[in-house]
């Protein structure tokens, strides 16, 4: 069992007892810990340069809930492991373990709040086998602030996939006006095969509306083989798409040119190049 880190709020007097001041002070403590500075109580200990060089940050990511009542943060555990905790700002609140990974190979990245009680987080790792050099993979998932209702937001692997699905996609828009839904860029890998109609020839990067609580999905932008990026306007509308063309006689190599298509108005597309 992983013991929660000791993040204590400094003693408060007078106006500092107000809720707003409590939030500021606690966030300051979290931010100070994230810098990796040693605690003042350890100042009398001999300085160990090797230990300081190899030490991991106390906190690697922190985010505030939409209503400002709680924070979520990622902190390292033993080895290459890490854990996600949430903590409220009310007096007496203690950290709550949300999820943990041991680093073999899964590791935890950052989190964002998709509602006041639900997080969208990333995980990543490095895998090797007899045919591949070490390759990095990532996955996106959603989980409640108390650790319940885990849902994998990345597309699930298929045994018939024509390629390895290493990238787990990314959240493009947290959809502030919708409770628990996001817009995601998700990679589609072909998994059609002989002898059955089950499977799909769809491939490339597309955009989906995903309910993080139920995994209901609506396709917003169809998958495009050459798409490398989509950008939302922050209000649930995809306004920009980046397309990277291929080069060479067989088209196996990506060019260094990305064409950006943008929606000036609802039904008009114009192009730009970078």
HELIX and SHEET records of a PDB file:
HELIX    1   1 UNK A   14  UNK A   17  5                                   4    
HELIX    2   2 UNK A   19  UNK A   34  1                                  16    
HELIX    3   3 UNK A   40  UNK A   42  5                                   3    
HELIX    4   4 UNK A   49  UNK A   54  1                                   6    
SHEET    1   A 4 UNK A  61  UNK A  64  0                                        
SHEET    2   A 4 UNK A  70  UNK A  76 -1                                        
SHEET    3   A 4 UNK A  82  UNK A  88 -1                                        
SHEET    4   A 4 UNK A  96  UNK A 101 -1                                        
SHEET    1   B 4 UNK A 107  UNK A 115  0                                        
SHEET    2   B 4 UNK A 118  UNK A 127 -1                                        
SHEET    3   B 4 UNK A 135  UNK A 144 -1                                        
SHEET    4   B 4 UNK A 151  UNK A 152 -1                                        
SHEET    1   C 4 UNK A 170  UNK A 173  0                                        
SHEET    2   C 4 UNK A 181  UNK A 188 -1                                        
SHEET    3   C 4 UNK A 204  UNK A 211 -1                                        
SHEET    4   C 4 UNK A 217  UNK A 224 -1                                        
SHEET    1   D 4 UNK A 227  UNK A 232  0                                        
SHEET    2   D 4 UNK A 238  UNK A 247 -1                                        
SHEET    3   D 4 UNK A 253  UNK A 265 -1                                        
SHEET    4   D 4 UNK A 268  UNK A 273 -1                                        
END                                                                             
